[in-house]
Amino acid sequence: GIVNGMDVSEWDPTKDKFLAVNYDITTALEGKALNKEALQAEVGLPVDRKVPLVAFIGRLEEQKGPDVMIAAIPEILKDEDVQIVLLGTGKKKFERLLKSVEEKFPGKVRAVVRFNAPLAHQMMAGADVLAV
């Protein structure tokens, strides 16, 4: 079978080498906010702590739901001031759809269609919401 989960040492925010700011339970609120700002700047979104930031990291295959996420984005952005960052590779049709959603919603959606482990760490540390 496929083991799910994560290496708690590699992804530990107190020592994760990919984060702009390391944090622990006592500094989590400020640490998350600073990592969010760094992530927004890194992917080219407007830097604003107040705007909710949603992250999707995953393989772009049917069983992972990128089609559902892509369909939901216009509905989410219609009524909410929110930013969305998507990271993944997989089927070309999903890669193209992610890029088209990014083009349709500049300043709100960023689609990174390549493998990027450091960015995955930054997204986990900086996002307000993780779409799984």
N, C-alpha and C positions, 0 to 999 in steps of 0.2 A: 504494500500500500504506500500511499504518499503521506509522509509525515507533515502535519500542519503545525504552525507555531513559529516562534522566533527564538533566536539565541539571546537570552536575557543579558548576557555580558556584552555582546556586540551592540545591542540596541539600548543599553543603559544610558539614560540622558545625563547622568552625572559624569560620564567619561566618553561619550560618543564623539569620535574625532571629526565627524562630519557636521556637527552643529555649530552655529554661530556663537551660541551661548550654552554652556552646560548648566543644568539645574537639578535640584533635588526637591523633595516634598516641601521644604520650607521656602524655596525660591521659585516654585513651579509657575505661579501666576505671572510673574515678571519674565521669567525665562521663556515661557511659551509665547508671550507677547513679543519679545525681542526676536525669537526664532521665526515667528509669523512675519514680522516686518522684513527680516532677512530673506525669507522665502518669497514674499511678494516682490521684492527688489530683484532677486535672482531670476525669476521667471518673467519679469517685465509687467507685473500688475501694479496698479496704483497702491502705494504703501499707505495703509489705513488700518489701525488696530480695531476700529469699530465695525468694520465690514466683516461679516462671517466668511470664513474661508473653508471650503469643502475640498477634500482630496480623495482621489481615486487612484489606487496603485494596483495594477494587475495585468495578467495576460489578456490580450484582446481576443478572446475565444467565447463562443456562445455560452458555455457553462459558467463563465465569470460575470456575465450580465452587462457587457459594454453597450449592447443595443438598448437595454433598459435605461442605463445612465444617459446615453445620448438622447433618447426620447424624452427623458425627464428634464433635461437642461432648459429648454425653452419655457417649459411650464414653471420651473423654479424661478427663472430670471424674470418672468412676466410680472410677478407680484412682489419679488423680494430683491433687496439690495444685497447681493452675495457675489463672491468670487469662487471660481472652480478651477482646480488644477488637476489634470489627468496625466498619468504616467503609465506607459506600457507599450508593448509591441505584440504583434500576433498577426491575425488575418488582415490582409491588405485592405479589405472592404471596411473594417473597423478603423484601421489607421486613417484611411481617407475621410471617413465620417467624423472622426475626432478633429482632424484638421479643418474640416468644413464648419464644424460648430465653433471652433476658435475664430475662424474668419467672420462668422456671422455675429459674434459677440466680442468684439475687441475691447480690451480693458476689463473684461469680466471672466473670460475663459482662456486658459492656456493648456494646450495639448502637447506634451513632450512624448514623441513617438520614437523612443529609443531606450535602450537599457541604460540606466543611470543610477547606480547604487547610492552615491552620495546624495542625490536629489531625493531618493526614496526616504532616506534618513531625515532630511530636512523637512519633507512633507509630513512625516509622522510627528515630528517635534513641533511643527508650526501650525498645523491645521487645527481649526476649531471642531471640525466634523470629519470623520473618516467614513467614506462610502465603501462598504464591503459587499 
